[in-house]
Amino acid sequence: MRLVHVNVTQLRVAATCPRLHWFDARATAERQDGRTVVSRIWRKGGEAPGCGALFHTAVERFNAAAASSDEVLAALEAAGDAPGLQQALMRWFNASCLNLDALAARPVPLRLGFISAVQLYMEELARLAAHARAAGLPAAELRAQLFGDSRKRVDVTFHVGEDVHVHVTGAIDYVYFDPRLGKHRIVDYKLTPATSPNSDLFQIFTYALMHHHQHGTRPDVAVFYLHPTRSVREARWEEIEAKRGKVHELIASMVAWSDHAVGAGGLAPPGDRTYCGGCKHERSGACVAQLGHKDVGAWDRRWTALEATRGGGSPDAREPAAASAPAADEPAAGEPMVEDDPELDEALAVVKPAVERPKPAPARGRGRRAPAEAPPGGARPAEAPPGGARPAEAPPGGERSTPAALDAGARPPEARTASVTGMLLGFDDGGAPVCVDPAVLRTHVSVVGAAGSGKTWMAKVIAEEALRAGVPVVAIDPQGDLVQMMEARPPSDVPAELHRAWEELRERMEPRILTPGSSHGQRLCLDPLRLPSAGELSHIANPALRAEEEEGLLVAVAANLVSLCACGGEEESQRTFLYQVLRHLPRAAPVRLRDIVAAVTAPEDLGIDDVDSLIRKSERERLARKLNTFVQGPSARLFSGGTRLDFTELLRPSKPGRVPLNVVYLNALSNDDEKHFFLAALATELYRWMITTVDATSGGVNLLFYIDEARDWIPAGGSKPPAKQPLIRLFTQGRKYGVGCLLCTQSPRSVDYNVFGNTSTKLIGRLEAAQDVERVIDWFTIEGGAPPWVAARKGAPRGSFVARWPDMPADLAGRAFKGRTLFTRHAGAWSPDRVERAVTEAGLRGTGG
């Protein structure tokens, strides 16, 4: 396979005139230092530039620093009108973000152009910010929307011929999601005259298509000219998509033109007369002398031919290539389209080769949230999120950065993490890290604490650490708290000593948001059902045990279906009858619900004798009718559409090195009965997958199964909701197969004792009820005596935990600690609509929805 590397700047040059790209390719081949030559094409009419590189660098620094600046927050809070806010932002920009020495070294026309561009940029920014504040958006929320992280790096590989792949990289100036339009928007800032707006739009079209391929977005675009005069060019996604073939053909043609330039075949490029007046190759006569008349030359038009034969479609584009090679570097804030030094040759600039490939964008959904109004560039205003601002995301205990900061003076940051091995849970009062071996996940973990104690925070820390350790996670999210793990916490909110760990999680985690019965995320479907076959259980040598496992799975499936139907009457008879139906159904292939309905309607076809001794005919008919509503009626959504529940696929990463985080979001289901049924079915299928697929002798941890607020699913006492027995079975049997369970609850006395009896690692947060303290004492009494610190857990500080796990070091026993900073978002619960927007923005839609 041949892999060619280019950047979007080179595409912009080739779009302006193919022969410019030909001369650049030849000049690059003639150089001895490996640097890539890219023509500067902006200066055509002699207008003074605006220090474009300095502008982009300063604005990028401004945006990054503003995300955590108290001064910017204060300016937004005090915003009364746009002019006043503009002045406040300009003062902070000049004091904190501008390299005054570099600006002073520029000629006066450049300085004036720069100042004019910055003022216009700040005017637009202040206008939209003032509008948002007037609409009631809190300043902190607005700051996060305007200056949060965004997925600006684009990195896509296009397949343009037999074994030819073109790896294209670039950096977008600004991308955001406009909730009024319900789509993304990309803005590119220019400090150049709008002499070639079509070519500029072609450049941002390329950005949009790459963002679409990489993140699944469908963005509109705008080119905003800030200097020497203000103007805007815009285009909708539909126009971009219609012209996608032009981008693909340009990329393919660039390869052919480059080959021709170095004598390796290829195609001679045609000329574009519209640029000849500003081209040094035209002035020197080299263009016509070496390539002939301007009309001589050709494009690679195979995309047009291919599209005609297949009736449309999209170019074969893939996310970042597996290999890397030197490519022309680009300024972090945008393409080097602007010449900021009049002393340089206007036609030729040398771009250093990339030393390092751009780091991947933050984990899906890490992008900047939609601003309250359009960014500078003319987009229509946006609305504040429903329900107002999200709660501030501070670690439990009140620290904005990390619990390690409680006693930062006791241990320097590097000392706090230098000795970290295993999963980092947090830091004690002296700043020492508290770590645990990932192997403890195999024997299950429970996190308990009163409401507001930070138990969900701590459980999320454990899930994050499991992902960092390479353990896939399946998390059950009944309310919308866990789905937020798809979005990374901004790096500015992560202490410096944890940045490496944050980066590891960002690069490894592969989030998937699964929504049973709805398309808010990747839709999950329970049809067809997976019943155990003789072949799947053949590895169990003991025939009696093999029969018991088969019977247990069939009984569980039958019980789940009866609970879903809720027909009333004699449920035990219904379960017995359905068990017999499932036992007699052929299981060489997955069984569809309609097959079960047919068998219930006519059980004699399966050879089931004396049906009336199992269930009354009227009750059987009622059961069949109710089951049929889940095939054809409005209640069929759990068994139709989307992708079938398959744990093998859930645990398989899309590419090597990634670790799946599967969040099963239940809050889009219509009622608690559907939630209980789905979780029961999921737990039953997990158990079937576990005993038929996993090698029990392999050791290690194969999966972490995370359940939030266990008392709703596994209550203490005689109450038996559908998911209770399937979940208890996972706790009692999962450790043999390396399926670890993680649960959290605010009321340990309200959760079945069998669960905690099978949980070897326990983290105890603040307890409030005396009965909960007594229940925790009971746990440790059984294990050899209640430690003295348990009683002190009543009324403990928020975010404080004491842990016990197998083979815990003696110096950690009884030591209180606070959880580390979360690396993912943690705020108020997300509604189904909020989940849908986030999934769409992050490009996590998948193919099952």
N, C-alpha and C positions, 0 to 999 in steps of 0.2 A: 504494500500500500504506500502511495506517495502522499505525504502530508505537507501542505503549503501553508505558511503563516502570513497573514496580512492583518492590518488594522483598518478601522473605519475611515481614518484619514486617507489612506491609500485608495479606498473605494471612492471617496469624495473627489480625489484628484482624477481617477480614471473616468468618473462620470462627467467631469468637466471636459476632458479631452483624452481619449484613449492613447494618443501619442505621448502625452506627458508621462503616463504610466510606463510606456515603452522606454523612453529616455531614462526614467528613474531606475528601471530594472537593469538597463545596461550600465548605468553609472554605479549601481550597487555591485554588480558583478566585477567591475573593474577595480573596486576598492580592495585593499589588502587587510583592512581591519575588521571586516565583517559587519560594518554598520550599514543600515538601510537608508537610502536616499529618498526623500519625499519632497516634491516640489511645493513651494509656497505659492498659492494661486490667488490670494485675496486682493493684492494691490493691482488695480487695473486703471483707475481713473486719477490716481494721485492724491486721494483724500488721506488726511492724517489719520493714522490708526489710534486705537485707544488703549494701548498697553494690554493687549488681550491676555497674554500669559500671566502678567501680574494681576490682572482683574480676576481671572479664574482661580488663581492660587489664593488671593485674599478672600474672595467670597467663599471658597471651600473651607478656608480656616474659620471664617465667620460662622458658617452654618454648623461646623463641627463643635466649635466652642460654645455657641449659643445654646446648644442642647442642654448644657448643665450650668449656664451662667446665671448667677443670682441677679446681676445687673440687667440682663435682658428680661428676666422674669419680672423684676421690679418695674421696668419700662412698660411691659405688657399689662401689668396690674394697674398702672397709673394712666394707661392710655385713655385720653379723652377725645382726641381728634387725630387724624392722620398726620398733619404737619408736625404736631408736637411729638408724636411717636417717631416720626422720621428723624427729627433732630436728635432724640435720645439714642436711637439706633446708630446714627452716624457718629455720635460722640464715642460710643463704645467701640464701634468698628475702627475708628481712627486710633484709639488708644490701645486696642488689644489685638487687632488683626492685620493691620497694615504695616508693611515694611517701608517706613518713611525714607530710609536711606536709599533703597532701590528706586523708589518713586522720584526722589530728588535727583538721581543720576540720569533720569530720562530727559530728553529735550522737551522744551515747553509745550509744543503741540501735542506730544504724547501725554504729558501730565494733564493737560486740559481735557483731552479726550477721555482719559481714565476717570477724572473727577466727574465729568458729565455722565459717564456710564454708571458709576457707582450711585450717584444721586438719583438717577432714574430708577435703578434697581431698588434702592431703599424707598423711593416714593411708592413704587408698586407694592413692595412688601408691607410698608406701613399702612397703605390703603386697605389691603386685604385683612391685615391684623386688626386694624381699628374696626372694620366692619364685623369681624368675628366677635370682638369684645362687646360691641354694641348689641350683638345678637344674644349675648349672655354666655358665651363660651368662656370658661375659667381660664385664667392666664396660664396655669401650669399645663392644662390640656392643650391649649393653643401652642405653647412652646414645643410640646412633644410632637404635635402635628406638623409644625413648620420645619423643625430642625432635627427630627428623629432620623434614625437610620433609614436608608433606602437601598434598593437593589439597583445600583447604578452601573456596576460592572456587567458588561455583556460578553459572553464567551461561548460561541457556537461554532460547530463544525458542519460545513456544507459538503455533501457528496455531489461532485459535478462531472463525473465521468468514470470510466473504468478504473477502479482503484485509485482515484484522485480525490482527496479530501482537502478542503480549504478551511483552515482554522482562523476564524475572524474574531478579533477582540476590539473592545472599545469601552468608553466611559460616557455615560449619559449625564448631562448637567443636572436634570431634575426629573423625577418620576413620582407620581402620586395617584391615589385613587379618588375620583370625584364621585361622591355618593349620589349627587343629583343626576349625573349621567349614567351612573351605575357601571362605570368602567374606568380604566387607567388613563392617564394622560402623561405624555412626555414632552418636556420643554427643552429647547436648545437655545442658548444665549449666544449672540453674535455681536462682536464689536467691529464689524466690517460693514461696508455699504451693501445694500441688497441688490447687487449687480447680477447675481446668478441665483435667484430664489428657487428656481426649479431644481438646481443642483443641491442647494441647501436642504430642500425638502426631500430629495432623494437620499441624502445622508441620514436624515432623521427617520425616513421610511425604513432604512436598513436597521437603525436602532430599534424601531418598533417591531419589525419582524423577528429580530434576534431576541428581544424581550419576550415576544410571543412564544417562540420556540423554547426558550430557556425556562420561562416561568408560567406559561399558559395564559398570559394576559392578551387582551385585544385593545391596545391603547390608541386613542386619538393623539395627534401630535401638534406642536406649534413651534415655529422658529421665531424668536423674539430678537429683533435687531435693536440694540441699545445705543449704537453710535455708528456713524455721525448723526443719523436721524432715527427716530423711533418708528418702527413698523412691525407688523405681525403677519406671519403666513401660517395658516392652519390647514389640517386635513383630518378627515375622519378615518376610522379603522377600515371601513368598507372600501375606501379608495386605496388605502395601503394594500389591503389584501388583494384587490383586483390587479395591482401592479407588482405582485410578489415575483412574477416570472421575470420582470425586468431586472430585479436585484440578482436573481439567480443567474441570469444570463451574463450580467456584468461580472460576477465573481468567476464564472467559468471562462469568460473571455479574457479576464486578467491573467489567468494561468497561461492561456494560449499566447497572449501578447508578450508575457515575460519569457516564455520559451523562445519565441521568435527573436527577442532582443539579444539572447545569448547564443543564438545559432543552434537551438535544439528543436527545430521544427516550429510547430505552433502556427499562429496566424499573424499576418501583418495588420497593424491597427489603422483604422481610418482616422482622419483628422476632424476637428470641430472648429469651423471658421469663426465662431462667435468669440473664441478666446485668443485668436491669433494676434490681436492688437497688443496684448500684454505679455506675449510669450517670447522669451529670449531665443528659443530654438527657431522661431519664425524670423526674428530679426537677424540671426546669424545665417539663415538659409539652410541650416542643418535638417530641418523638418522635411522639406521637399527633396533635398539632395539625397537623403538616406532612405526615405520612405515613399517618395513619389508624390503624385498629386493627392490633394486632401481627400478626394473621393475614393482613392484606392485603399483597400483594406477590408476586413471582415470581422464579424462577431461570431461567437459560438452560440448558435440558435437551437441547440438540441432541446432546451427546455420547452420552447414553443412547439417543437415537433412531438415531444413526449406528452405535453399537456393535451395536444390535439388527439393523440391516440388513446389516452386514458380518461378523457372527459373532464379535465381539471384536476385539482388536488393541490398539495403543498410541496414545495421543494423538500428533498431529503436533507433535513437539517437535524443535527444532534447537538446535545449539550457538550460541555468542554471535552476536547479530545484527550485520549489517554496519554498521548505523548506530548512533549513540549519541545519547542525549538526557538531560537532567537527570533523575535518579531519586533517590529518598530515600536518603541515605547511611546506612551502618550502621557501628557500631563494628567495628574489625578483628577483635575476638575473638568477636563474636556479635551477635545482634539486640538492639536497645535495648528489651527487654521489661520491664526493671526500672527503676523510678524510684529514683534514688539521692539525691534531694534532696527532703525532705518539704515544703520551701517552695514547690515548683512546684505548679501546678494539676494535680491528679491525673488530669484527664480530657483534657488537651490538652498536647501537646509539639510543638515545631517542629523539624523535621529539615532541616538544610541540604541544598541540592541538590548532587549529586555534581559535583565539578569535573572529575574524570577517571574514565574507565571503569576498573574493576578490571583489572589486568594479567592476561594469560592464566596459567593454572596451569602449573607446570613441565612440560617435555617429557614425554610419556607415560611413565608408570612412575616419575615423580619423587616419588611419594608416600612417606610415612613407612612404613617397613617394619614388619611385624607385631611388636608388643611381645611380650615373653616371657610376659606375663600380661595379662589384660584391663586396659584403662585404668579409672580411677575411673568406675564406672557399672555394675558388676555382671556384665560379660561373663565367660565361662568362660576359664580360663587357656589361654595358647597355648604352643606348643612352640618350642624353639630350632631354627634351620634345620639341615637335615641336614648333617653334616660339621662342625658347630661354627661359630665366628665366621669371617667373611670376613677376609682379610688387610687390614691397614691400607692406606689408599690415600694414599701419599705419592709425589710426583714422583720419577722415577729420580734418584738422587743423594742422597736422604735428606731433602731439605727438605720440610716439611709444606705450606708455602704455595706457593712458586714459586721457580724458579731465579733469578728476578730479585732475590731476597732475599740472594743470595750476597754482594753488595756494595751493600746498600741505602744505605749512607752515601755512596756515590760519586755516586749520582743519585737525586733524590727520585722517589717513585712517579709523579707526574704527568709528570715529564720522561722517564721510561722509556717512556711510551706516547703522549706528545703528538705524536711525529713518525711514528707507525706508519702505514704505507701498505702495502696488499697483505696477504698471509697472514703472520700473526705466528707464527713457529716457536718463538722463545724469546728468551733474553737472554744476552749474553756476560758475561765475568767482571766487566766494568765496569758492568753493568746496562743496556747499550745494546740496544735491540730488534733482532732479526735477522728480516728480512722478505723475502718473495719474491713476485714477480708471479704471480697465479693462472694466467697464460698458460703457465707452464712445465709445468703439468699435462698439457697437450696432447701433450707429447713424453716423457711417462712419468717416473716417480720411483721410485727404489729406496732402501730403507733397510736397511743391513746392520749387524750387530753380534753379538757373542757372546751366549750365553744370559745373561739378567740385565743386559744392557747398556742396556735401555730402548728397544729398537728398536720394539716394538709400541706403546709409549707415544708415540714420535715419529710413527709412522705414523698413530695415532689423531689426533694434533694436526693432521696434514696433512688428514685426512678432515674434521675439525671445521672447519678453515679453508676447505676447499672448500665445505662447506655454507653457511658464513657468506658466501662469495662468490657463492652462488646456483648452485653446481654440484651436481646430484644425484649420489648415491653408491650404488653397488651393491657390497657388501662380502661376500666369501666367508669364512665363519667355520667352520673345521673342528672347533674344540674348545670354543668357548663363551667366547672372550675378547672378541670384537667385539660380541656381542649385548648386552653391558652398556651400549653407547652409547645404548640406549633410555632410560636413567635419567640424570638430571642430577646432577652433583656438588652437594652442598649449598652454597648461597651463602656460608655461613660459612667454607667451606674454600677460597674463591676470594679472592685478594688484591683489595683495593679498586680498584686501578688496572685490574683486568681485569673488573670487574663489568659494565661496559657491553658488552664483547665476549661475556661469559657470557650476558647477557640477550638479545643479538642472536641467539645460537645457540638459546637456549631458545625464542624466539618464532618462529624460522624453521624449525627442524628438524621434519620430520614422519617419525617412525620407523615402520618396518614390519618385523616379524620374520617371515621366510618360511621355512617348514619343509617341504622336499620329502618327500613320502611319509608325513607324519604331521601331526596336528592340534595339536601343541604350540604352534604359532604359526598364521600364516595359511598354510594348506596350499597347496603348489604341485604342479602336475600337468604332465607332459610330453606328454599326449595331449589334443588332436591335435598331430601334428608339423607344423611350418611348412616346407614345401619351396619353394624359389624358383620363381616363375612368370615367364613371359616378360614379362608386364606390369611386374612389380616391377623387372626388370633393364633395362627399355627405355631408361632414362636413360643407360646406358653406350653411347656412340656407336660405339665400336670393336666390330664383331661378333665378332672373335676373342677380345677380352678379355671380352666378355659371355658367350661360350660357356665360357671358362675359369673364370669366377666361378661359373657354374651348375654346371659339372662338379665344381669343388672343394667346393661345399656338399653336393652329393649324395654325393660320396665320403666326406666327413666324417660325414654321418648314417649311411651304411652301415657305416663303420668303428666308430662308436660302438655300433651295435646288435650287431655281431659280437662286440665286446669284452664287452658285457653278457651275451650268451648263453654265451660261453665253452664252446662245444660241443667244442672240440678239433678235430682233423683239419686239413684244408687251409684255414686262415683266409683266405689270399689269394683262393682260389676263392670262399669265402663272401662276401667283400667285393665281388668283381667281380659275382657274381650279384645280390647285394642292390642294388648300384649300378644294374644294368640294370632291376631291378624298380622302384626309385624313379624312374628316368628315364621309364619307361613309364606310371606311375600318373598319372591326371588330377590337375592341381594348381590347378584353378580355386578349390577350397576346401581348407582344411586337411585333411591325411590322418590318419586314425586308425590306431592300431596294428593293430586288427583287420583293416583293409583290407590292410595289409602282410602279415599272416599269411595272408589268403585268397589274395593274389597269389603268395606263396611256395609255397603249397600247389598252386595251379593257375596257373602262370605263362603257360601257353598262352592263357588267357583275355585276357591283356594283349597278345598278339601277339608274345611273345618266342619266337623260333625256335631250334631246336637247343639246348635247355636243357642236355642232357647234356654238351655240349661246354664248358659253363661250370662245372657242378658235378655230382657224382655224385648219383643219386636218393636213396640212403640218407642222404647228408650233407644234402641239401636237406630231406628229411623230418625229420631230427633238428633242423635249424635251425628249421623250422616249428613243431615241437612245443615247442622251448624258447621261441620268441617267444610262443607261445600261453599259456605260463605267466605271462607279463607282462600278459595280457589277462584271464585267468580264474582263475589260481592265486593262492596266497598271496603271490607275488612281484609282484602287480599294483599295489602301492601307489604306485609311481612314475608309473603311467599312469592312475590313477583317483582320483576325489575332488578337492576343492579347486578352485583357479583355475588356468587354463592360463597357462603362462609367456608373458608378453607384455611386452616392454620398453617399448612405448609407454605401457602402463598403469603400469608401475613408475616411469616418469619423470614421470608426470602428477600434480601435487599435487592434494589434495582441495579446496583453496581458494587464491586468489591470495596470493602472498607467502610461501607455504610451500615448502620444498625437501625432497624425499623422501630419506630414508636407508633403503635396503633392505638388511637384513642377512639373507643366506642361510645359515641355520644347518644344518650338515651332520651334526652329532653325533647326531641322532636316527635316522640311517640305520643299518642293521644291520651293515654291514661296509664295508671299504675299497673293494671292487669297486663297490658302489653309489655311494659318494662320488665315485670317479673317473669313473664313467659319467655321473652327474648333472652334474658340473662340465664334462665334455666336451660334453654336450648343451647346457648353458647357454652355454658359450663359442661353440659353433657357432651357436646361435640369436642370440646377441649379434652375431656377425659378419654373419649374414643380415640382421638388423634394421639394422645399421650401413650396409651397402652398398645396401639397398633403400629406406631411409627417410631417412637423413641427407644433407643437401646438403653435399658435400665442399668447396664454395666459400664456405660461410657464415662460416668462421673461428670463433674462440672455442672454449670447452670445453663439450661437450654432456653429458659423463658422466665420472665417475671410477670406474674399476673396480679394486677393492682386493682383493688376494689376500694372505692371511696365510701365512707360511712356504712360500715358493715351491718349495723343493727337493722337497717332497712331490709336486708336480704337474708341475714342469718340470725334472727332474733332468738333470745333465750326463751326457755319454757316450752310449752306445748304448741305454740304457733308454728305452722308449717307452710310458709309461702312456697311457691313452686321452685324457687332457686335454692332453697335452704339445703336440701340433701345433696344435690349436685355439687354445691360449693363446699360443703363439709367433706365430701369425698375427695375433692382436690386437695384439701388441707391434710387429709389422712394418708393419701396415696401419692401425692405429687412429688414428694421428696425423693421417692425411689427413681423417678424419671427425670430429675433435674428441673422440675417445674416448681419454681418458688412462688409463693403467694405473699403479697403485701397488702395489709388492710389498715385502715385507720378508723377510729370511732371516738366520739366524745363521751360515750357511756359504756365502759367495759362491762358493767353488770347487765347491760341489755343485749349482749351478744352471747351466742351459745358457747358454753364452756368448752365444747369439743374443739373449737377453733383455737382458742388460746392454749389449750393443752397440747396442741401440735405446732405451736409457734415457739421457736427456740430463741429468737431475738426480739426483745421488747424495748421500746423507747417510751418513757413515761414523761408526759408534759405536766402542765398544771392540772390538778384535780380539784373539784369544788364540792361534790357530794360525798358525804361520809361513806355512803355505800360503795362508791367507786374506789375509795381508798381501801376499804375492807376487801373488795374483790381483788385488787392488786396485791394486797398482803397475802391473800389466799394463794395466788399464783406462786409467790416466792416461798411460802411455807411448804408447799408441795415439793418445791425444788431444793429444799434444805434449810429453810429458815428465812423469815422476812428481814431484809436489811434495814438498818436504822433510818436510812434516808427516805423510805417510802412515805412515812407520816408527814415529812416536810414537803411533799409534793402538793399537799393541799394549800392553795393560795400561792404557789410558786410564781415567779415572774413570767410574763408572756414570752414565749420563745425559748424558755429554759427546759432542758430535757436531761434525764438521767437514763442510761441504757444498761442493758445486760445482754450479753450474747455468749455463745460457747467459746471457751478458751480466751476470754477477755483478759488483757493484762491487768495485773493486780492494781497498778497505779491508776487505772481508769475506773475501778469499781467505786460506785457512789459519787463520782465526780460530775457535777452539773456542767453543761455546756450549752451554747446557743448555735442553732443551725447556721451554716454558711449562707452567703448570698445566693439566691436562686439565679440560674443562668437563663431562665425562661420567664415569660410573663406570668404575673400573679396579681389578679385584680378581681373585680366583681364578676359574678357568673355571666356567661354569654348566652344570649337567647338564640334560638335557631336561625333567625335572620342574620344576627351578628356572626354566627358561625359560617353561614353561607357566604357572606361578604369576605370574611377572612380567607376561607378556602379558595374562593375565586381569585382574590388578590394574590395569594401565594402560589397559584398554579397547581393546586393539589386536587383538582377536580377528578382526575383519573378517567377511566373509561367505563366505569360501572354505573355512573349516575345518569 
